Amino acid sequence: IIKIWLELIESESNKLLWSDTFQWERSKAAALTTDLSKIIAEEMNISLTPEEANLLLHEPSGFPEASNSYYSANIILRDAWTYFNYGHKMLDSVSFMSAIETYDKAIKADTMFALAYAKRAQAITWGIYDGQLDSTYRKQFRSDINRALSIDNSLPDIQTALGLYHYFCEVDYLKSLYYFNNACRMDPGNYQPLYYQSLVYRKMGMWEESYRLIKKVISFNPNEALFLTNIGLSFDYMHKYDSAIIYHQRAIDLVPGW
């Protein structure tokens, strides 16, 4: 039996506002995820938008095993990228190769899982950039992208993966901007492609364009130390030091040991 304990805590006072326990069943993961999300929103007095409510109704795959592996791979990929950027020693359990292998399981369980192909392509990109993977994986990247496009060419994650590949691996800034812009157009509620675009413009020395996008990213109130410290660095380069200090401090508050 697997049980989930949920606690809602007021962060400043550390006061427990609400808690409950739920039993988790693999075969009912999608329904439970939806129910728990709605319960948490209600306890926080938050009304879900129609778009958010619609997202909760759709699992990434129709196969529970594929969805579970996909979620696990996403966590490993996020942790691997975080470890790399924070300068921590990479662990086998949070390596890009481990993420790729877990996406492999998702794709094995659902060979039409376009999103898993796109995210595996992203994992390959970061693995090549980090040096964990050699150039032979470029062929695998292309194969994954083509497979994802053949299944569902409307996914913004495909465009983001292509943007990251051309930014980190090909160092083709104009192509990376093209793909990031496509991702922004497909998913205007996601600030990550905007953030990556701002980094590309920064790399190109196009400060006005970078600043314009940074302001858009800030409007989403990002709460990730890596994003915040890069926003601070951008303000450094633009000699906006008061703003730089604010965002570096926000990053420090999130990850004091970095």
N, C-alpha and C positions, 0 to 999 in steps of 0.2 A: 504494500500500500504506500502510495506517495501522497503526502499532504503538503499543501501550500499554506504558509502563514503570511498574512498580510497585516502590516501595521502602518497607520497614517500618523506621522509625528510632526508637530510644529517645530521647525528647525531651530528657531532662536531660543525657545524655552525648553526644548527637548521634551515637550509634553505629549503624551500619548493621547491622540484624539479619537482613534478608532482602531479596532483589530478584529480579525475573524480568521477562521480556519476552513479550508476547502479541500476536498479530495480530488486528486487529479487522475484522469483516465486518458491513456494515450489515444484511444479510439474517439474520444470526445474532446480532443484538445481545442479544436476550432470553436466549438460552442462555449467551452469554459473560458477561453480567452475573451470572447465577446462579452460574456456575462460579467467576468471580473472587471473588465475595462469600464463597463457601465456602472457597476457598483462603486468603483473608485471615483468615477466622475461625480456620481451622486453624493458621495461622502465629502467631496471637495466643493460641492455646490457649483459644479461646472456643467453647463449645457453643451452637449456635443453638437457640432455643426452637422448638417446633412451629409457633407463630404466625409467627415470623421466617422459618422455612424455607418456610412456605406463601406468604408475601409474595413471596419470591424467584421463585416459580414462575409468577407472574402479571404479565404486562406490562399497562400501563394500557390499551392498545389492541391489537386483533388486527392492526393495520396498522403495520409497522415505521416508515414515514415519519411517521405520526401520533404514535407514541411518541417518536421522535427530536425532533420539533418540540415536543412537550409538555415533554420534559426540558429542552430549550433555553430554552423560555419560562419555566419555573420558575426557572432560574438568573438570567435577565434580571430577572424580577419580584423575586426576593430581593435582587439587587444594587441595583435601583432604589430599593427601600424602605430599604436600608442607606445608600445615598448620600444620600437625603433626610434621614434621621435623623441622620447624622453631619455634615450641613451641608456636604457636598462639592458641587462644581458638577456638576449633572446632565449626563451625556453622552448623545448620541443613541442610542448602542449599549446603554445601560442605562436608558432611559426607560420609563415605564409604557406609552407608546404602542408602543414596540418590543416589549414583552412581549405586548401585545394582538395585534399583527400576527403574532407567532410562534404564539400560540394559534390565530389565524385559520387558519394553515397546518395545524395539527393537526386542526382541525375540518373543514377542506376535505378532508383525507385520510380522515377518519372522521366522518361527520355524526352518528353515534350515540355520540360520545365525551363522555359526561356529565361526567366529571371535568374535561375541558378547558373545557367551558362554565362549570363552577363556578369554576375558577381564573381564567378570563377575567373573570368577574363580580367576583372579588376584585381583580384588577388595575384594573378600572374604578373600584372603590371608592377604592382608594389614589390613583389618578390624579385623581379629583375632589377628594379631601381635600388633595392636594398642590397643586392648582390647574393641573395640566397639562391636565386635561380639563374641559370646561364641563358645565353641567347637562343638556345634551341627551343625554349618555351614560347618564342615569338610565333612560331607556327601554330602552337596550341591556342594562343590568344586569338589569332585570326580565325581558327576553326570554331572556337566558342562564339565569337562575335557573329560569324556567318550563320551558325546554327541558330542563335538567338533571333537574328533578323528574319530568318526563314520561318520561324514559329510565330513571332509577334514583333513586328517592326515599330510598334508604337511605344515601346518601353523606354522611358527616359534614362534608365540605368545603363542601357546599351550605349547611349550617347555619352554619358558620364565616363564609362569605361574607355571609350575611344578618346575622349578628351584627356584623360589621365595618361593613356598610353603615349599619345603624341607629345604631351608635356614632359613626362618623365623619361620616356624611352627613346623617342624619335627627336626630341628637342625641336619640334616644329610648332612654334607658338601660334601661328595663324590657323593651322588645322585644329589645334586644341581649343582655341577660342570658338571656332565654328561648331565643334561638337558640344562644348559647354553651353553655347547659346541655344543649340537645339534642345538640350536637356532643360534649360530654363523655360523655354517656350512650351515644352510638353508638361512640365511640372512647376508652375509658377509659385507654388506654396513651399518649395524646397529651396533653402538658402545655400546648400552646399555647392551647386554649380556656379552660383554667383560668387561665392567665396573663392573657388578655384579660378574663375575668370579674373578676379582682382589680383590673384597671385601672378597670373600670366602677364597681365598688364604691368604689374610691378617689375617683373623680370625684364620686360621690354622698355622700362623707363617711361611708361606712359602714365604719369602720375594723376592727371585729371580723371582719366578713365578709371584708374584703380580706386581713387577716392570716391567717385560716384558709386561704384559697386560696393565699396566698404560700407558706405552709409546705408545702402539697401540691406546688406547683411546684418548690420547693427539693429535695424528695425525689427528683425526677427528675434532679437535678444538671445543670441547663441550662448550656450552654457557649457562649452567644451574648451578646455584649457589650451589645446593646440590651436584652435581657431582664434581664441582671444589673444594669445601671445603673438600670432602672426598679424592680427589687426594692430597690436601695439607696435610691432616692427615696421609695418607700413607707415604708421604715424611718425615713427622715428625718422624714416627716410624722407618724409615730407616736412620734417622739422616742426611737427605739431606735437611738441613734447608733453604738454599738459594732458592731451588725449592719450598719448602713448603710455604715460604713467598709469592712467586709469585702467587701461586694458591689460597692461602687464600685471597690475595688482589683482585684477579679477582672476587672471590665470593663476597667480600665486595662491590666492584664496582657495581655488579649486584643487590645486595640486601643490601643497606647500613644500614637498620634497623634491620638486623638479628644479 
